[in-house]
């Protein structure tokens, strides 16, 4: 993580935005951390960042994990079996699956 003064960031924003796609940059104001500049090398990086910081998504993940710990999950084998049954039905109707 790199520390850079706000005045430097303002003067060379494009350059630091490019650098931020490789490492987070802590922006300092009067020598103290004031913010973080985070860049994204790809659209996937942006998507991942949005998910990792979305309270609603994180809440759903936490709820799903709690349900799994409480034994309320569906075993993977059941999901595979259902998928196989659907594929078989589609094949019989002349449709393709997967």
C-alpha positions as CSV (number, residue, x, y, z in Angstrom):
1,X,0.0,0.0,0.0
2,X,1.4,3.3,-1.0
3,X,0.9,6.7,0.8
4,X,0.6,9.8,-1.3
5,X,-0.3,13.4,-0.4
6,X,-3.6,14.7,-1.6
7,X,-1.9,17.6,-3.4
8,X,0.2,15.1,-5.4
9,X,-2.9,13.1,-6.2
10,X,-4.7,16.2,-7.5
11,X,-1.8,17.1,-9.7
12,X,-1.4,13.6,-11.2
13,X,-4.7,11.9,-10.8
14,X,-4.7,9.9,-14.0
15,X,-1.2,8.5,-13.2
16,X,-2.3,7.5,-9.7
17,X,-5.5,6.0,-10.9
18,X,-3.5,3.7,-13.2
19,X,-1.2,2.8,-10.3
20,X,-4.2,2.1,-8.1
21,X,-5.2,-0.8,-10.4
22,X,-2.1,-2.6,-9.1
23,X,-2.0,-1.4,-5.5
24,X,-4.2,0.6,-3.1
25,X,-3.1,4.1,-2.6
26,X,-3.7,5.8,0.8
27,X,-4.3,9.5,0.2
28,X,-3.0,11.6,3.1
29,X,-4.0,15.1,4.1
30,X,-1.6,16.9,6.4
31,X,0.3,13.6,6.8
32,X,-2.7,11.7,8.0
33,X,-4.7,9.1,6.1
34,X,-7.8,10.7,4.6
35,X,-8.9,8.1,2.0
36,X,-8.0,5.3,-0.3
37,X,-7.7,5.3,-4.1
38,X,-8.6,1.9,-5.5
39,X,-8.3,1.2,-9.2
40,X,-9.7,-1.7,-11.3
41,X,-7.7,-3.4,-14.0
42,X,-10.8,-5.2,-15.4
43,X,-14.6,-5.1,-15.3
44,X,-14.4,-8.3,-13.3
45,X,-12.3,-6.5,-10.6
46,X,-15.0,-3.8,-10.4
47,X,-17.8,-6.4,-10.2
48,X,-15.9,-8.2,-7.4
49,X,-15.3,-5.0,-5.5
50,X,-19.0,-4.1,-5.7
51,X,-20.0,-7.5,-4.4
52,X,-17.4,-7.5,-1.6
53,X,-18.7,-4.2,-0.4
54,X,-22.5,-4.6,-0.9
55,X,-24.2,-4.9,2.5
56,X,-27.3,-6.6,1.0
57,X,-25.1,-9.2,-0.8
58,X,-23.0,-9.8,2.3
59,X,-26.1,-10.2,4.4
60,X,-27.4,-12.9,2.1
61,X,-24.1,-14.7,2.2
62,X,-24.1,-14.6,6.0
63,X,-27.7,-15.8,6.1
64,X,-26.9,-18.7,3.7
65,X,-23.9,-19.7,5.8
66,X,-26.0,-19.7,8.9
67,X,-28.6,-21.9,7.3
68,X,-25.9,-24.3,6.1
69,X,-24.5,-24.5,9.6
70,X,-28.0,-25.1,11.0
71,X,-28.4,-28.0,8.5
72,X,-30.9,-26.2,6.3
73,X,-28.9,-26.5,3.1
74,X,-29.5,-28.8,0.1
75,X,-26.8,-31.5,-0.3
76,X,-24.8,-31.1,-3.6
77,X,-25.8,-34.6,-4.6
78,X,-29.5,-33.5,-4.7
79,X,-28.7,-30.5,-6.8
80,X,-26.7,-32.7,-9.3
81,X,-29.5,-35.3,-9.4
82,X,-32.1,-32.6,-10.1
83,X,-29.9,-31.1,-12.8
84,X,-29.5,-34.6,-14.4
85,X,-33.3,-35.1,-14.3
86,X,-33.9,-31.8,-16.0
87,X,-31.2,-32.5,-18.7
88,X,-32.8,-35.9,-19.3
89,X,-36.3,-34.3,-19.7
90,X,-34.9,-31.7,-22.1
91,X,-33.1,-34.4,-24.2
92,X,-36.3,-36.4,-24.5
93,X,-38.1,-33.3,-25.8
94,X,-35.3,-32.6,-28.3
95,X,-33.9,-29.7,-26.4
96,X,-30.2,-29.3,-25.5
97,X,-29.0,-28.7,-22.0
98,X,-25.7,-27.3,-20.6
